């Protein structure tokens, strides 16, 4: 059977208003461009958004890192940027860091999560997309989905899951990666992914079948740009059922909002609030950080859906809890742990302040 590729590529090409939302005309342009130019390339596509980020969800049979598919996404974002500039939207084209396309979109600004697999008799997938946070935001939920039996009972009672999963972890500072096996290397895994500013889960694989179960974007904008241009706003794909977490097990980690980096000016810690697409525009202090979950049944490469999972009232209490956490964190203002630690502030005004003050520091006796 020919393998299907599911590719999700996101970019912020202009906010409406400020950094809060995507103007409908940008979504319309993206859909029109993909419809017109993707006919001989894509099997199917959906255009969605979270906050001010456009998400292109595409299926095809070209494999991962395909230059033609990535070029199509790049050109789609460029076309949407034209509309953003016409409307004088804020930060028009901000995630498109280079002037020209060069093979694929990696290193150019947009975030990419994609995977290749043989379509099963029933293929449910969830596309998670977050705004006002960074790739490490997926570490906690992916650990809960694929390694925590208190979250995912399938790890205990499903023979197809009982062997556990392998986690591919990226070191974003030293540009290295490692494959760790759960449950036997669980504590080693937690040492790394408990530092989500540096270590991010890129992919998860079933140890029973060797099949890929999850893939996420790990692109970080500020190091690529050399200055602060916004948070990375990552995307993540999770396949579900039949030896993989059930849909409900994949959604359950978000019922307890965890702390992530990002929020206002990408420089604060705050709770990741699960919301519907309709409620995904971050407003309070440009936040709190938001996450949406779009469910699809894949049928012969077609995307049946989406189902907007976090529109469910079952997540109302998670939203209430996130607001309570946001209240507390906001009271701390510019003090840590609400403001990020100094290493994470290197693309803000912090270097200039330290340069200005360095001659006034004196040795202590």
N, C-alpha and C positions, 0 to 999 in steps of 0.2 A: 504494500500500500504506500502511495506517495505521501510523504510527510508534509503536514500543514505547518505554516509559520504564523504565529500570532505576534504582531508587532504593535507596541504602544509607544508613541513618541509625543512628548509634550513640550510646549514652549509658551512663555509669556511674551506676547508681541504688542501689548498695549492694554492698560487698565482703564476700566470705566466704573466708577470715578476713582481717581487715585489708583491704589493697588487692590481695589475691592472686587471687581467683577469683569466679565467679558461682554462687550457690547454685542447684541444680537447680529449686527451686520458683519462682524468678524466671523462668527460661526457660520453664517450664511455663505460668506465668501469661501471659507474652508471647505464646506460641503460641495459647493459648486465646482471648485477647483479639482477636488478628488474625483467627483463624478465625471468631469470632462476629461481629465488626464490619467485616471487610474483604470480605465476600462480594460485595457489589455495587460494590466499588471496585477491588479488586486482581485481577489475572489469576492471580498466584501469589505465594508468599512462603516464606522460610526464616528461622528464628531461629538465630543462632549466637552465639559469644562468643570473645573473646580476653582472657585475664586476667580483670579485673573489669568488662569492658565488654560490654554486650549489643549485638549487631549485628542489625538488621532489614534483610533483603534482600528487596526487593519489586519486582514487575513490574506495570505497568498501562499504560493508554492515555490518561492524563490530562495528560501533559507534565511538564516540570520545574517546580519551585517550586509544585506544585499544593497549594492550601490544604487540600483534603480529605484528601489522602494524608499531608501533614505533620501535620495534626490527629490522624489515626489513629495515627501514630507517637508523637506527644506523649502522647495518652491511654493508649497501650500502656505507655509508660514510667511514667506516673503510676500505672497499675494495678500494675505491677511494684514501684514504690516502696512501695505499701501493704504488700506482702508483705515487703519489706526492713525496713520499720519494725516489723512484727509479729515478725520474727526478730531485731530489734535488730542488723541488719547495719551494718557500719562505713560511714559517709558516705552513709547512705540519702538518695537524691534529690539527690546533690551536683552532678550535671550539669544539673539543672533549675533554672536560675538565676532564673527569673521565676515568679510565682504563676499567671499566666494566659497562654493561647495567644493569639497576635496575628498571624494570617495564615499564617505558616510558622515553622519552628523556628529559622531563622537569627537569631542574636543571643540565643537563649534558652538556649544551652548545648550541646545535642546537635550532633554533627558530621554533615555531609551531603555525600555524593558521589552525583551522579546524571547521567544522560545519556539523550538521546532519539535513536533511530536506526531505520532500516528493517531489520528482521530479515533476515539473509542466509540462503541455502539451508542453510548450517551456521554457527552463531553461538556459538563458544566464548568464554567470558569468565572472567576471574579476579578475584575479590574479595579484595584484600589488606586485612588489618586489623592494626593495631599497638597495643601497650599500653606505657605508661610512656615515651612520646615525643611529639613534636610534628609538625605538618603538614610541616615541612621535611624530615622523614625520607624522604619520597618523592623528593626532588630527585635524589639520586644514582642510585637504581635506574631512575627514568624517563629520565634522561639516558642511562644505559647501554642501556636497551631501545630507545630511539627515535633515538639520535644516535651511538652508538659502534659502529663496524663490527667492533671486536675482540670485542664482546659479541654483536651482532646481525648475522650474516653476510648476512641478507636485505637490508640496506641496500646491499650490494655486488652481489648476484647475483639479487635479485628485481626485475624491471622495475617492479612496482607499488609498490615501496618506494624505488627509487633516487632519486627526486626529494626525498626527505626529509620532514620533518614540521615543523609550526609549534607552538610552545610558548606557551601563555598563562600569564604569570607575574604573580602578585599581590605587590604591596608591602604587607605587613601593617602597616607603621608609618604610612605616609602614605595608606593606603587608595586605592591606584592600581593599574592593571594595564597590561601591555604584551604585545604579540604579537611573538615573535621567531622567525625562520626558520632552520632548520638544513638543510644544513651551512653556508650562507654567513654566518650571524651566530652561529656556534658560540661564538666566543671572547667575544662580547658576552654571550651567554646564560650562559656559565660565570662571568663576573664577578658576575652577580647570584645565580644559584642556588648558587654556592659559599658564600653567606652564608645558610644555610637558616633561621636565626632570624628573618630579616626577609623574604626573598624565597622564595616557594613556587610550584611548578608546579601550577596549578589544572586545566589541561586540555591535551591534545595532540590535534592534528588532522592527518590525512593531506593532504599537498599534492597528491597525485594525484587524490583523490576529494573532498576537502573534508570527509570524514566525521570525526566525533569518534572518537578512538581510546582516550582515557583521561580520567578525571575523578577528582578527589580532594577531600577535605574540607580546608578551610583555616581553620575556626573556631578561635580561641584563647581558652581559658577565662579565664585570669587577667586580661587586660585587660577582658573583659566584666564580670567579677565585682568587679574593683578590688582583689582580694586573691588570695593563693594558695589555689586550690581543687583543684589536681591538674593533671596534664599533659593534653594535648588528645586523645591516643590516636586518631590519624587513620585513615581508611579510604580506599581507592583502588580504582577499577574499571579494568581493562585488557581491551580486546577483542583477540582473537588471530586469527592465520592470514589467508590470502588478502589480501595487501597490507598486513598488520599483522604485528607480531612473532609468531613461532611461540610456542606455549606454553612450550617449553623456553628460548627466548630471553627471554621475560618473567620466567622464574624464575631464570635464570642470575645476575643481579646479586646475589642474596642468598646465593650460594655463597661470597662473600667479605664477611664482616660489616663494615659500615661504621659509623663513629661517629655517634651521634645524641645529642641533648639530651633529658634526662628523668631516668629511673631514680629513685633515692630522692628523695622530696619534690620531684620535678621540677627538681632543681638540680644534676644531674651529667651528665657525658658518659660514654657507654658503648656497647658494640657491640650492633647490632641482630641478635638471634639468631633464625634461622628455625626454627620448631617446629610440631609438629602441634597441633591444637586441644586434644587431651588433655594435652599438655605445655606449655600456654600460660600456666599460672599462675606469675607471677614471684615467686620466694621469696628469692633471695639479695640482700640489701640492697634488697628490693622489686624485684628485677630478675634478670639484665640485661633491658633492653627486649626485647620479643618481637614477632614478626610471624608471622601465619598466612596461608596462601594457599588459598582455596577455589575450585575449578574447577567451572564449570557449562556444560552445553550448553543453550542456550535453544531451545525447540521450541514454536512458536506461543504464545509468551509464557510458557510453563511453564519452571521451573527444574529441569533434570535434573541431579541431583547432591545434595550437593557431593562432589568428590574432594578429599581433604585432601593437597595436594601435598607439603607439607614433612614429612609422615610418612615420606617416602622416605628410606631409609638413605643415599642419595647425598648428603644434607645433614648426615650425621654429622660430617664433618670441619669443616664450617662451624660446627657447634655446639661442637666442640672448640676451634676457633680463637677463637670468641667467649668461651669460658671462659678461655682464656689471656689474651686482652686484658682481660677483667674482672679477673683476678688482678692484672695490672700496674696498671690504673687504680685499683683499690681501695687499693693501697699508698700512693697519693698523698693519700688522705683528703681533708681540706678545702682542699687546694692545687689551683689550676688546673694543668693543663687538666681534671682530673677534676671539680672543682667548676666550674660555669659562670662565665663572666666577669660582671663587676659589673652590666652592663646587663640581663642575664638574671635577676639576683637581686632586682629591684626589688619583687617581690611577696612576698619573704620577710622575715626580721628585719633585713635590711641597712639599710633606711631608718631604722629605730629606732636601730640602733647608730650610724649616722653622725650622727643628730640628737643623740644623747647625747654624742658625742665632739667635735662640731664646735668647741666653745669651747676645747678643749685643743690644737688645731692651732696652731702658731706659724709665722710667716714664717721662711724660711731666709735666712741672710746670704749 
